[in-house]
Amino acid sequence: MTNPLTLVAGGAGFVGSHLIARLLDQGDEVLCLDNLQTARASNLRLLEGRPGFRFIKADIVDPLPQAVTAEAGRITRIYNLACAASPPLYQLDPEHTMMTNVVGTNRLLRLAESAGARLLLTSTSEVYGDPEVHPQQEDYRGSVNCTGPRACYDEGKRAAEALAFDYARMGRAEVRVARLFNTYGPHMHPEDGRVVSNLICQALSDRDITLYGDGSQTRSFCYVSDMVDALTALMESNVGMEPVNVGNPVELTVKELADHVVALTGTRNKVVYLPLPVDDPRRRRPDISRAKALLGWEPRVGLAEGLEKTCAWFAEELARPKMAAA
């Protein structure tokens, strides 16, 4: 009998590298697929050399490499985390962002179909757009600007969900869909443009702390270990034809987040306010009732603990020589 294999697309990224570390810790054999467009080489270095880990550089927009398809007989689980997740990065190449979500997801679904594997798609709270319902439940259909600058990601993820559920309806693949809300923690890229990494890196360096709008927009932040707990639980669950919100339901304003970071770092850097980006959601908070009921999951790491760990990690990273931290 051949050993089962888990494929993680986007596995060199922030959440993906934490997920792979968890899978390796529990003894799984993991094949990581990543184009390294937004991933950090240091994330890969933490995984390389570990028993059961293998990396293939590839873009899921392109036909999957023969080295991947040749393993179809062993692949039992496919995690699709492949896509830039921060607005500045996914808007740099909107065509590629859309194609990653649509063409790339379709390629992985076809692989799941041929391998008889289960596929978990990491979707996003961005499918709710700038929500008119609060907090957001999975049956809310969203308020998305389908022609705006964020549409490549928002609509791309909505299309990826549609593809996944169509495959499931037709009996072609077994799927799970997680809608991830804001996630933070060690291994984030210092320049990825997400609010937590932005604020921490600005506070730890000689830069102004930037807030957009008046800072009153809200978000809910989930520590990465809690997110990995949810993803692995969902993959192994009996949840099928329904998406599951995954996030921390504690809501705070971006200004309150900045105040926490300032207090933790002791920075005296000036706070400056910049115009709010187009289509930036005013409020964001997950209803996680479904995750609690079906997965027995809820976050365990509070914001104070998570931010302290994240600030400490960034302090070490920013002190490293640039080549070592890349």
N, C-alpha and C positions, 0 to 999 in steps of 0.2 A: 504494500500500500504506500502511495506517495505521500510525502508530507504536505499538509495544507499550506497555502501561501496567501498572505494579505497584500494587496496592492494599494498604495497610498499615493494618489496623484496630488501634486502640490505639497509633497511631504517635507520639502526643505524650507517651507515657510514657517511663520510664527506658530500658528496652532498645529500645523502638520508635523513639525519637528517634535513638539511635546507629545502628540498622539503616537508617533512612531516610538519614542522612548518608552511610553507606557506599554505598547504592544510588545516591544522587545523584553521589557521587564517581566512580562507574564509568559515569556517563552515562545512567542510567535515568530515565524519567519516572515520578513517584510521586504517587499520590493518597492522602492521609492522612485517615483517618476516626477521630474520637475524640469522646467526649462531654465530655471535660475534667473528669470527676468526680474523678480522682486525679492527673491530669497537671499539670505545671507550665507556666504560660504562657511562662516563659523558655525552655523546651525548644522551643516553637513559634517563638519569636522567632529562635532560631538557624537555623531552617530556612526561614522565610518570606523571600521575595525571591531564593532560590536558583533558578537555571534548572531547570525540570522539576518543581518542587514545587507542589502544590495541596492546600489543606486544606478539609475539609467537617466542620462540627460535627454529629455525629449519634450516636445510640445504637443499636447493632446489635440490641438487644432490640426496637426498633421496626422497622417496614418500612423497608427501605433507601431513601434519598432517590432521587428520579428523576434527580438529577444523577449518581448512582452507577450506577444500572441503565442509563442512557443510554450509558454507556461500556463496556457489556458486550462490544461488538465489538472493543474494544482491549485489555481486561484479559487478561493472560496468566499473571500470578502474583498470588496472594492470600496475604498473611501475616496470620494471626489472632493478635494479641497483646492482644486487648481483654479485660481483666479486672483488677480490683485484685488484687495479688499478695502483699500483706502481711496477716497475720492481723488486726491491728486494723482495717484498712480494709475487707477483704472481709466481716468480721463485723458492720460497721456496718449493712449492708443485705443480709442473707443471701438474701432473695428475689431481689433484683436480681443478686447474684453468681451464683446458680444459673441464672437466666434468661439472663444474659449467656453462660454456658457452653453452655447447651442451645439456647435459642431463637436466640441470636445466632449461634452456630456453625452452626446449621441454615440460617439466612438466608444466611450466607456460602457454605455448601456449595451451596445452590441457585443462587447467583450463579455459583459456579465451574462448575456443571453447564451453565447457560445460556451462559456465556462460553467454555466449553471450556478453562478456566484450571486451573492446578495450585494447590492450596491447601496451605499449611503451617500446621498447628495447633501452637501452643506450649502443650504440656501441662506437667506439673510432677512433680517428685519426690514431691509430696504424694499422688500416687496410690498410693504404697507405704505411706502412713500411718506408724504407729510400727513400723518393719520388724522382723520376726523373722528375716530373712535379711540377712547383711552380708558384703561390700558388696551393693548392690542391682543385680541384673541385670534386663533388660527382661522376662524370662519369669516373674519373681516377681509373684504376683498381689496382694500387699499385705496389710496388716493395718489396715484403716480402720474407725473408729467411724462408722457411717453415720447415727447420730442425734446426734452430738456437735456442739459449736459450730463446728468447722472443716469439717463435712460439706458445707456449701454450696459450698465451694471444692473439697475433695477429691473428693466424689462428682460435683460439676459437671464437673470435668475428666475424670473417668472416663467420664461419660456423653458428653462431647464427643468423646473418643477413639472410643467405640463408634459414634457417629454417623458420624464421619469414615471409619472402616474399613467400615461398612455401605455408605456411598456408593461406596467403592472396590470392594467385593465385587460390587455391583450394576452396576458399570461406569458409574456416574453422574458420577463425578468422580475425578480423579487427586489423591491426597493424600500428604502427608508429616506425620509426627508426631514432634515433639521433646519429650522430657521434661527440662525445665530444672531444674537444681539451683541452690542459692543463687548469685546473681549480684550483683556490686557494682561500683562505679566512679562517676565523675563523672555528674552529672545526676540522681542519686537525690534524692528529696524528703527534706528534713531531718526531716520529721515523719511519715514513712511507717510507722514502727514496726518496720522491719527491723533486725536486730541490728547490722550494720555501721554504718548511718547513725546508729542510736541511740548506739552507743558513741563514735563519732567526734564527734558533735555534743555529747554530754555532756562529753567530754574537752576540747573546745575552748571550752566555756562554763562558767559557774559552777554546774554541776549535779552531783549525785551520779551516779556510774557504776553503772547497775543491771544486776545479773545475776539470772537466774531459776533457782530451784532452788539447787543447789550449784555450778553452772557446769560440771558435768562432761559435759553433753550435747554431742555432737559434730556438726559440720557440715563441709561441704567448699565452699570459696568460689572461684567462677570470675570472673575479671576480664571486664568487659563486652566488650572488643574480641575476646577469645577466643570469647565466646558468639556474637557477630555472625559471626565466621568460620565457626562451626559451623552457624548457621542458614542462611547463604547457600550453604554447601557442601551441606547436606541438601536445600535447595530444588532445586538443580540436579543432584542425584544420581539414580541409578536405584533407590534404596531405595524400596520401596513399602509392602507390607503388614506392616511391623514398626516399632514405635516405636524411637527411638534416644535413649539417655541422653546428655545434654550437661551436663558439669560438670567441675570439677577434682577428681581423686581423692585429693588431699592432704587428709587428715582431721585436724582439731584440735578441742580442746574450746573451748567458748565462753569459758571462763576464759583459755585460752591466747590466744585472739583479743584479749580485753581487755588482756592483758599487752602484746601487740604494739602496740595503740593507745596505751596509756599510755606506752610507751617512745618511740614516734614523736612524740607530742605534748608529752611532758614534764609532763603534768598531775599535780597533787597532789590532785585531787578524790577524795573518799571513795568507796570501793566498797561498795555496799549489796546485800543479797540479798533477793529477793522470791519469793513462792510461784511454783512452776512452773505455767504455764497448762495448762488441761485439754487432754489429747491431744497435748501437745508431744512430738515424736519424740525418743527418747533418743539415737539414732545415725542419721547420714545420710552416706552415701558412695557415689558412683556407680561402677559397673563400666562403663568406657567402651570395653571391647574391641570392641563393635560399631561405635562411631564411628570407632575407629582402623582397623578392617578395611575398612569400607564407605566411609568418607569420607576416610580418610587424615588425620584430625584428632585433635589433642590440644592441651591448653592450652600456651601459651608464656610467659605472664606469671606469674611467681611471686608469692606472697603479699606478700613484702617490697616488691617493686616496685609491685604493685597498690595496696597500702595507702598507700604513700608518695604516689602520684599522687592517690588518693582523699582523703587527709587534706589535701593542698595545695589541692585544688579546694574542699573544704568550708570551709577557712580563708578563702579568697577570698569564697565565697558568704555566709558568716556575717558578713563585714565589710561587705557591701553594704547599702544602705538596703532596708527590707523590700519596698517597691513594686518596686524594680528586680530583686530576687531571686525574686519570686513566680512 
